[in-house]
Amino acid sequence: MRESAAERHDRLLGLVRERGSARVSELASQLGVSAVTVRRDVEELAGRGLLDRVHGSVSWPQDAASAAGPGGSGSGSGSGSGSGLVLGMLAPSSTYYFSEVIRGAHEAAAGAGARLILRISDYRPQEDQARTEGLLSAGAEGLLIAPGWQHPGDPAAFGDWIASLPVPTVLLERRPTAGSPLDGLDRVCSDHAHGVLLAVRHLVDLGHGAPLLMARADSPTALAVRSGYAEALAVLGLRAPQDVIESVPAELAPDRFDQAVRALREAVHSGVATAALIHNDVDAIQVVQRLAELGVRVPDDLALIAYDDEVAALADTPLTAVAPPKRDVGRHATELLVERLGQSGGAPRRHLMLLPQLRVRDSCGAPLS
């Protein structure tokens, strides 16, 4: 399978993290891509504060030096003495959505005088346990765990071990099956159902009928958006204009992506829908570009809201987007873990749900007359 940009970014970050610094030409050789591709990747990652650039070389940011890469641990953080708590964090990715979750966790750890060490699973849930054991071997006294689950069956297949970890553990952006052993752990999540309701209600308030949903099915967020869409329609007394349009990354499956865009165009041309919600906003930007080539204009012909708000504001027509509180998820989870480590035991576990915001831009247009 062709490597996605997000997967390449994670490999690039891992190389820089291991070495401290590297030249663009060396990274291109190690990654097996062109120097132009690496420069473009570095520009994007540096813009997010994940890398520093200096005269053809890149280095790991000084303020992120406490975050360890997939294969090791980093230096001290916060007080600088390295004598505080050691917190371990397992994340499925260090880019896109989870870069902000990690940033929030890192800031909260530093504020508590703790040291945060990080390992990345690359969305390989079968490797989560081994990577977590590595965090424990590196001295982690408490854990922040975002398993690399992608499919509905992954929690049952790759999650039971989490409930028996020997140190306090907080789940991040993951909602296990109700009543399962994992359901009794502390967790901090975005309330994606609320975010979808905000989007659907905004479009309805503008005079549109029920919007179409175009979404992936390859992550817990994608699945939560899908279930949240059904809940939002029920709350508002609406019926879906047609089945959810299955979305796939354009770079991984261009033919299937184009098929999905054409299905959306047909829905617009036939009058089935005048509005759509698309997860995620990278896909949404590419959808808007392809729709324009097919004669459908946003927002003139189609009002559109994206989900995630990572890059939605950078589209030619800035996209209205649902923004999960990613940074706050990392911060609150870390604060909860530090609090848990300071307790003698017996305190009730907590499930903290944080509400996304709707950031209104140009892609929804004016209210329908």
Disulfide bonds with the S-S distance in Angstrom:
none
